[in-house]
Amino acid sequence: MSQTRRLAAILAADVAGYSRLMGEDEEGTLARLKAIRRELADPKIKEHHGRIVKTTGDGLLLEFASVVDAVRCAVEVQRGMAERNADVPPDRRLELRMGINLGDIIKDGRDIYGDGVNVAARLEALAEPGGICVSRVVRDQVRDKLDFAFEDMGEQQVKNIVRPIRVHRVLIGNQPGSSEPLMELGTKQSLALPDKPSIAVLPFQNMSGDSEQEYFTDGMVEEIITALSRIRWLFVIARNSSFTYRGRSVDVKQVGRELGVRYVLEGSVRKAGQRVRITGQLIDAMTGV
C-alpha cells in the first residue's frame, strides 16, 4: 500500500484518570465513554470535517484538513463535556485532555505517522483535564480567525522530541478546577480616545527560541515606550498596562478599545549569532489597517 505525505492538523485526545475510573466502575465508565462518543464527540467531529484515524481504548487520534476546524471542534467538545460534568462529582467525571498540532504527516492506509502526530500526542499529555494545548504554529494560524484566547506556557521539553515545543493553552471559558467561567478578553470596559494621537506598544514576540532573549526583547520595547513618551503631542500607554497582554492572542481593535488608544505597535525580535532582526507593525486600532 502506497504512502503519501501531506500537511494536516492532528488532534490527540484521551480521558484523564481513565485507569482509575475503570478500576472503580468498569461497565459504567465504558458505557459513559460510549455515550460521549455517540452523543457529543462523533457529531462534532463530523460537523467540523474531521476524520477518526484510530481509537485506543480511552484515546482518539483525529485528522483535519483545516487547523481552524480542529480547534473549533476541540473547544466545542470540551465545552460540551463541561456541561455534562456540571452535576457529576469531581471524582467520577470523565474529562478529556487534548493536544493539537499542525505538521507534516505520512499517511499509510488509514493510519498516519510522523512528527506532526508525535507532537500532538505530547501536547495532549501536557494538557490539564478538560483542557486543550496547542503548538505555536497552531496558535499563529488561528489567532486572527477565532475568538478564543491563548495562554503562553513557554517552551516545553518532551519525551522523544529533540527540540523544545512552544506550548499554548486554549482559554475556553470553563477551565478545570474552577466553578466560574474565565473572563473573556472582550469583557473589559471600552475607554474613550484622548484628544491627541494615542499609542500602545505591546510586548514584542521573541522568535529566537532562547528564553534569555526575553530580557533583551522587553528592554527594547521599554526603550521604544520611553522614546515615544518624550513626544509631548503623543499619548502613550505605560508599560505596566500594555504588558498585561503578554502571551495572549488578542484582537488589535479590542486592545484599542480596552486601553483607549488609536494606534497599536506590535512586532517580533529574532537573534541569530551577532545579528538581530526587529520587525514592527503600526496598526490603526479603529480599522485594523
C-alpha angles and dihedrals in degrees: 000000000000124000123222133190126219144150114259143160110246124202119192120188138174140167115263113234092005096152092053092048092049090049092054098042115000099175095041093047092049092048092050092048091052090049091052091051093046100042104031120007102043095047091048092048090052092045091055095044096250128154124220104228096182145329123226109191100281094005137089131195114197135183126207129183088211124052089204089058091048094054093043091051093049094049094047092049092049092049089050090050091051090054092049091049096047094099097030120101110252094244092056100044121120103220125179128218117205138192126188128194135170114216152119114296137183115228115208110176106309094334128085132208141178142082091302089065096041093053092050089054092051091049090052090054090054093052122099120236105284091016140114126215122192135185122251093255090056092050091048092049097051105029094095096036102051133047096226119116124225134212117213110231093183128231116330127197108216136184118283094359112109099203125055115255121228103226130200126188118219112232101217100171100255108064122183116271094024127101092192125068115247115254110263115234092244097060098085116108114262116243126218118249116254121243093254131054110290135200141180122201110211123207109278118237116252105226096175097091087229117112090204088068090064089082092052092046094049092046091052092051090049089053090052091050091048092049093049092047089062089066102093097203093053125086108216126190114232121250094247091061100042094045091061085082093063112134093003127120103228138169111244091221088055092050089052092053095045096047097033097237135135097211135041127194117204133161149132142259124217122185124190118171109310095341126091126192118197121187127186138183122204106204131191101229092203095060105014091236 
